[in-house]
Amino acid sequence: MNKSNVQPLCAEWLDAKRAANEAAARLKKAAAALAEAVEVRAEGAKTHTIDERYKVTVTQPITRRVDGDAWEKICEEIPSELRPVKLKTTLTADDAGCRYLMNNEPDTWRKCATAITEKPGAVGVKVEELF
């Protein structure tokens, strides 16, 4: 590891992070102004052509969550073909369990590893000025 160039890299990272935050704030402000200036549907996307120069698409998403207990109380009152819910069953890897097996039960891990794909994520970097 070459530590001689770490200090300038930290300064560069902090400058880039500040610029990114400023750009994100400007972008958020411009997006809000555009959303005020054009028609936005109650849900979904709407595309506008502005002076044959710009195409602006505004999208209003709606997030819906189901309260399982409340749904259980009413679901039998809704015909099955009209129920606006889906049951999702997903398998996800338990990171702590995988690490435990790797370190403590390698034979079991080898079997499990045939069904679990591992891919390293992006390295996270955080730099803070200390003065």
Sequence and secondary structure as in RCSB ss.txt:
>XXXX:A:sequence
MNKSNVQPLCAEWLDAKRAANEAAARLKKAAAALAEAVEVRAEGAKTHTIDERYKVTVTQPITRRVDGDAWEKIC
EEIPSELRPVKLKTTLTADDAGCRYLMNNEPDTWRKCATAITEKPGAVGVKVEELF
>XXXX:A:secstr
  GGGHHHHHHHHHHHHHHHHHHHHHHHHHHHHHHHHS   SSEEEEEEETTTEEEEEEE       HHHHHHHG
GGS GGG            HHHHHHHHHH HHHHHHHHTT                
